[in-house]
Amino acid sequence: MSRSDRRKVERLIHDCTKNFQASNLSNGVYLPVLSMTNDQNLDLIERHILFDNPNEWTIASGLGRDWPDGRAIYANVSDIQSQTPDFMIWINEEDHLRIMTLKKGGDIQGAFTSLMNGVRELERELQLRGWHFAKDPRLGYLVSCPTNVGTTMRASVHVRLVNLGKLPGFFQLVQRLKLEARGKYGETDRQYTGVFDISNAERLGKSEVTLINIMVEGVAKLIEIERQLEIGESVNIDEIAKS
């Protein structure tokens, strides 16, 4: 994308979010990165509300070009400094859009419903302006990272697996369950805290509901093994992975 392309996307999404009708979205804040102070920018990043500034990878790939021109965030709160949103849109961070719902607790269906309602709200406003999400009839929705092409959806939960996470073969077991495990704060988090971000590993060829069910069932299996370890039972990860 050129600088003017990013600015066009940023203006378009700003215009869309100003016209959101849903009660939980209509009073949100839209904040371009260029309008933030340095302190505000760092505070939002540290609170995991805003995306990180470019690293070596994003610079080398071109995703960090002209940073932070054309980058922005929409959050469904009236005061982003004192409130924590549960629905956000990142504009021009990696893809044109990254749409997120984050909720505490285990209500996966509620989080998914909230996400879909927000996506539909944005999609309606885009279509009123003659735009739509890029979609290939064979591959599905198109995004910057090839691993996300298809549904483009990543559904995850934070799970405490203090004992299981230390065992050799843990990540291989996660892969066999068609999941992926990251640190609590994403793929660049290398600090072991015993809390993992567990999500669906696949995006392509399956429906959103199927991928969520794979994640839920896999996480339930991991929690079951963790509870066995907590009470002192021996666990053979290799045998579990084979089964």
BAVO-49672 format. One record per residue (C-alpha): residue number from 1; residue in one letter; x, y, z. Coordinates in steps of 0.2 Angstrom, whole numbers, plus 5000, padded with zeros to 4 digits. Layout:
<rs>
resi NUM resn A px X py Y pz Z
...
</rs>
This chain:
<rs>
resi 1 resn M px 5000 py 5000 pz 5000
resi 2 resn S px 5005 py 5018 pz 4997
resi 3 resn R px 5004 py 5032 pz 5010
resi 4 resn S px 4989 py 5038 pz 5001
resi 5 resn D px 4981 py 5021 pz 5001
resi 6 resn R px 4982 py 5019 pz 5020
resi 7 resn R px 4975 py 5037 pz 5022
resi 8 resn K px 4960 py 5032 pz 5011
resi 9 resn V px 4957 py 5017 pz 5022
resi 10 resn E px 4959 py 5026 pz 5038
resi 11 resn R px 4947 py 5040 pz 5033
resi 12 resn L px 4934 py 5027 pz 5027
resi 13 resn I px 4934 py 5017 pz 5043
resi 14 resn H px 4933 py 5033 pz 5053
resi 15 resn D px 4918 py 5038 pz 5043
resi 16 resn C px 4910 py 5021 pz 5046
resi 17 resn T px 4913 py 5020 pz 5065
resi 18 resn K px 4905 py 5038 pz 5067
resi 19 resn N px 4889 py 5030 pz 5060
resi 20 resn F px 4888 py 5014 pz 5071
resi 21 resn Q px 4871 py 5011 pz 5077
resi 22 resn A px 4873 py 4997 pz 5090
resi 23 resn S px 4871 py 5004 pz 5108
resi 24 resn N px 4888 py 4996 pz 5113
resi 25 resn L px 4897 py 5004 pz 5098
resi 26 resn S px 4889 py 5021 pz 5095
resi 27 resn N px 4899 py 5030 pz 5109
resi 28 resn G px 4916 py 5024 pz 5105
resi 29 resn V px 4932 py 5033 pz 5102
resi 30 resn Y px 4942 py 5034 pz 5086
resi 31 resn L px 4960 py 5038 pz 5088
resi 32 resn P px 4974 py 5040 pz 5075
resi 33 resn V px 4991 py 5036 pz 5081
resi 34 resn L px 4998 py 5052 pz 5074
resi 35 resn S px 4986 py 5062 pz 5086
resi 36 resn M px 4993 py 5052 pz 5101
resi 37 resn T px 5006 py 5059 pz 5113
resi 38 resn N px 5021 py 5048 pz 5116
resi 39 resn D px 5015 py 5044 pz 5134
resi 40 resn Q px 4998 py 5040 pz 5128
resi 41 resn N px 5005 py 5029 pz 5114
resi 42 resn L px 5016 py 5019 pz 5126
resi 43 resn D px 5002 py 5017 pz 5139
resi 44 resn L px 4989 py 5010 pz 5126
resi 45 resn I px 5003 py 4998 pz 5120
resi 46 resn E px 5007 py 4992 pz 5138
resi 47 resn R px 4989 py 4990 pz 5142
resi 48 resn H px 4988 py 4979 pz 5126
resi 49 resn I px 4974 py 4990 pz 5119
resi 50 resn L px 4985 py 4996 pz 5104
resi 51 resn F px 4997 py 4987 pz 5093
resi 52 resn D px 5016 py 4988 pz 5095
resi 53 resn N px 5027 py 5000 pz 5085
resi 54 resn P px 5036 py 4992 pz 5071
resi 55 resn N px 5050 py 4979 pz 5074
resi 56 resn E px 5063 py 4972 pz 5062
resi 57 resn W px 5051 py 4960 pz 5054
resi 58 resn T px 5037 py 4973 pz 5051
resi 59 resn I px 5050 py 4985 pz 5044
resi 60 resn A px 5058 py 4972 pz 5033
resi 61 resn S px 5041 py 4966 pz 5026
resi 62 resn G px 5035 py 4984 pz 5022
resi 63 resn L px 5021 py 4983 pz 5034
resi 64 resn G px 5029 py 4997 pz 5044
resi 65 resn R px 5031 py 5009 pz 5030
resi 66 resn D px 5027 py 5027 pz 5033
resi 67 resn W px 5023 py 5023 pz 5051
resi 68 resn P px 5013 py 5029 pz 5060
resi 69 resn D px 5004 py 5038 pz 5046
resi 70 resn G px 4987 py 5031 pz 5042
resi 71 resn R px 4986 py 5020 pz 5058
resi 72 resn A px 4972 py 5021 pz 5070
resi 73 resn I px 4962 py 5012 pz 5083
resi 74 resn Y px 4943 py 5012 pz 5086
resi 75 resn A px 4938 py 5006 pz 5104
resi 76 resn N px 4920 py 5005 pz 5111
resi 77 resn V px 4923 py 5016 pz 5126
resi 78 resn S px 4920 py 5035 pz 5128
resi 79 resn D px 4937 py 5037 pz 5137
resi 80 resn I px 4951 py 5026 pz 5131
resi 81 resn Q px 4963 py 5032 pz 5145
resi 82 resn S px 4952 py 5026 pz 5159
resi 83 resn Q px 4942 py 5013 pz 5152
resi 84 resn T px 4946 py 4996 pz 5144
resi 85 resn P px 4936 py 4992 pz 5128
resi 86 resn D px 4930 py 4974 pz 5124
resi 87 resn F px 4928 py 4978 pz 5105
resi 88 resn M px 4942 py 4986 pz 5095
resi 89 resn I px 4947 py 4989 pz 5077
resi 90 resn W px 4965 py 4991 pz 5073
resi 91 resn I px 4967 py 5001 pz 5056
resi 92 resn N px 4982 py 4998 pz 5045
resi 93 resn E px 4993 py 4989 pz 5058
resi 94 resn E px 4996 py 4973 pz 5048
resi 95 resn D px 4980 py 4971 pz 5038
resi 96 resn H px 4969 py 4985 pz 5033
resi 97 resn L px 4958 py 4980 pz 5048
resi 98 resn R px 4960 py 4969 pz 5063
resi 99 resn I px 4943 py 4967 pz 5072
resi 100 resn M px 4944 py 4960 pz 5090
resi 101 resn T px 4932 py 4956 pz 5104
resi 102 resn L px 4940 py 4952 pz 5121
resi 103 resn K px 4931 py 4946 pz 5136
resi 104 resn K px 4935 py 4939 pz 5153
resi 105 resn G px 4928 py 4922 pz 5158
resi 106 resn G px 4923 py 4907 pz 5148
resi 107 resn D px 4908 py 4913 pz 5138
resi 108 resn I px 4915 py 4909 pz 5121
resi 109 resn Q px 4898 py 4910 pz 5112
resi 110 resn G px 4895 py 4927 pz 5119
resi 111 resn A px 4912 py 4933 pz 5113
resi 112 resn F px 4909 py 4926 pz 5096
resi 113 resn T px 4892 py 4934 pz 5095
resi 114 resn S px 4899 py 4951 pz 5100
resi 115 resn L px 4912 py 4950 pz 5087
resi 116 resn M px 4900 py 4945 pz 5073
resi 117 resn N px 4888 py 4959 pz 5078
resi 118 resn G px 4903 py 4972 pz 5077
resi 119 resn V px 4908 py 4964 pz 5060
resi 120 resn R px 4891 py 4966 pz 5053
resi 121 resn E px 4889 py 4984 pz 5059
resi 122 resn L px 4906 py 4988 pz 5050
resi 123 resn E px 4901 py 4978 pz 5035
resi 124 resn R px 4885 py 4987 pz 5033
resi 125 resn E px 4893 py 5004 pz 5034
resi 126 resn L px 4906 py 4999 pz 5021
resi 127 resn Q px 4893 py 4992 pz 5009
resi 128 resn L px 4883 py 5009 pz 5010
resi 129 resn R px 4899 py 5017 pz 5004
resi 130 resn G px 4902 py 5005 pz 4990
resi 131 resn W px 4915 py 4994 pz 4999
resi 132 resn H px 4916 py 4976 pz 5005
resi 133 resn F px 4929 py 4964 pz 5012
resi 134 resn A px 4941 py 4956 pz 5000
resi 135 resn K px 4935 py 4938 pz 4996
resi 136 resn D px 4941 py 4925 pz 4984
resi 137 resn P px 4928 py 4912 pz 4979
resi 138 resn R px 4940 py 4897 pz 4982
resi 139 resn L px 4951 py 4903 pz 4996
resi 140 resn G px 4939 py 4914 pz 5006
resi 141 resn Y px 4944 py 4931 pz 5014
resi 142 resn L px 4961 py 4938 pz 5009
resi 143 resn V px 4973 py 4946 pz 5021
resi 144 resn S px 4991 py 4950 pz 5022
resi 145 resn C px 4998 py 4935 pz 5031
resi 146 resn P px 4995 py 4918 pz 5021
resi 147 resn T px 4992 py 4908 pz 5037
resi 148 resn N px 4976 py 4919 pz 5041
resi 149 resn V px 4968 py 4917 pz 5023
resi 150 resn G px 4951 py 4909 pz 5024
resi 151 resn T px 4940 py 4913 pz 5038
resi 152 resn T px 4954 py 4925 pz 5044
resi 153 resn M px 4947 py 4921 pz 5062
resi 154 resn R px 4958 py 4917 pz 5077
resi 155 resn A px 4948 py 4912 pz 5092
resi 156 resn S px 4959 py 4910 pz 5108
resi 157 resn V px 4958 py 4909 pz 5127
resi 158 resn H px 4971 py 4912 pz 5140
resi 159 resn V px 4973 py 4896 pz 5150
resi 160 resn R px 4984 py 4893 pz 5165
resi 161 resn L px 4994 py 4877 pz 5162
resi 162 resn V px 5008 py 4878 pz 5175
resi 163 resn N px 5013 py 4860 pz 5175
resi 164 resn L px 5008 py 4854 pz 5158
resi 165 resn G px 5017 py 4869 pz 5150
resi 166 resn K px 5034 py 4863 pz 5157
resi 167 resn L px 5033 py 4845 pz 5150
resi 168 resn P px 5043 py 4840 pz 5135
resi 169 resn G px 5031 py 4837 pz 5121
resi 170 resn F px 5019 py 4850 pz 5126
resi 171 resn F px 5019 py 4860 pz 5110
resi 172 resn Q px 5019 py 4844 pz 5100
resi 173 resn L px 5003 py 4839 pz 5109
resi 174 resn V px 4995 py 4856 pz 5106
resi 175 resn Q px 4999 py 4854 pz 5087
resi 176 resn R px 4991 py 4837 pz 5087
resi 177 resn L px 4975 py 4845 pz 5094
resi 178 resn K px 4976 py 4857 pz 5079
resi 179 resn L px 4979 py 4872 pz 5090
resi 180 resn E px 4994 py 4884 pz 5093
resi 181 resn A px 5001 py 4890 pz 5110
resi 182 resn R px 5008 py 4907 pz 5112
resi 183 resn G px 5013 py 4917 pz 5127
resi 184 resn K px 5000 py 4927 pz 5137
resi 185 resn Y px 5004 py 4943 pz 5127
resi 186 resn G px 5006 py 4935 pz 5109
resi 187 resn E px 5018 py 4927 pz 5098
resi 188 resn T px 5033 py 4938 pz 5103
resi 189 resn D px 5030 py 4934 pz 5122
resi 190 resn R px 5044 py 4923 pz 5127
resi 191 resn Q px 5043 py 4924 pz 5146
resi 192 resn Y px 5036 py 4909 pz 5154
resi 193 resn T px 5022 py 4913 pz 5166
resi 194 resn G px 5012 py 4896 pz 5165
resi 195 resn V px 4998 py 4906 pz 5156
resi 196 resn F px 4996 py 4902 pz 5137
resi 197 resn D px 4986 py 4910 pz 5124
resi 198 resn I px 4978 py 4894 pz 5115
resi 199 resn S px 4970 py 4896 pz 5098
resi 200 resn N px 4964 py 4887 pz 5083
resi 201 resn A px 4979 py 4884 pz 5071
resi 202 resn E px 4969 py 4883 pz 5055
resi 203 resn R px 4960 py 4896 pz 5046
resi 204 resn L px 4957 py 4888 pz 5029
resi 205 resn G px 4944 py 4876 pz 5023
resi 206 resn K px 4933 py 4875 pz 5039
resi 207 resn S px 4919 py 4886 pz 5045
resi 208 resn E px 4921 py 4898 pz 5060
resi 209 resn V px 4910 py 4887 pz 5071
resi 210 resn T px 4920 py 4872 pz 5067
resi 211 resn L px 4936 py 4881 pz 5072
resi 212 resn I px 4929 py 4887 pz 5088
resi 213 resn N px 4923 py 4870 pz 5093
resi 214 resn I px 4941 py 4863 pz 5089
resi 215 resn M px 4948 py 4876 pz 5100
resi 216 resn V px 4936 py 4873 pz 5114
resi 217 resn E px 4937 py 4854 pz 5114
resi 218 resn G px 4956 py 4855 pz 5113
resi 219 resn V px 4958 py 4867 pz 5128
resi 220 resn A px 4946 py 4856 pz 5138
resi 221 resn K px 4958 py 4841 pz 5135
resi 222 resn L px 4973 py 4852 pz 5140
resi 223 resn I px 4964 py 4857 pz 5156
resi 224 resn E px 4960 py 4839 pz 5160
resi 225 resn I px 4978 py 4834 pz 5159
resi 226 resn E px 4984 py 4849 pz 5169
resi 227 resn R px 4972 py 4844 pz 5183
resi 228 resn Q px 4979 py 4826 pz 5182
resi 229 resn L px 4996 py 4833 pz 5185
resi 230 resn E px 4990 py 4845 pz 5199
resi 231 resn I px 4985 py 4829 pz 5209
resi 232 resn G px 5001 py 4820 pz 5206
resi 233 resn E px 4996 py 4808 pz 5192
resi 234 resn S px 5009 py 4803 pz 5180
resi 235 resn V px 5005 py 4808 pz 5162
resi 236 resn N px 5013 py 4802 pz 5146
resi 237 resn I px 5011 py 4816 pz 5133
resi 238 resn D px 5017 py 4805 pz 5119
resi 239 resn E px 5004 py 4792 pz 5122
resi 240 resn I px 4990 py 4806 pz 5123
resi 241 resn A px 4996 py 4814 pz 5107
resi 242 resn K px 4996 py 4797 pz 5098
resi 243 resn S px 4978 py 4794 pz 5103
</rs>
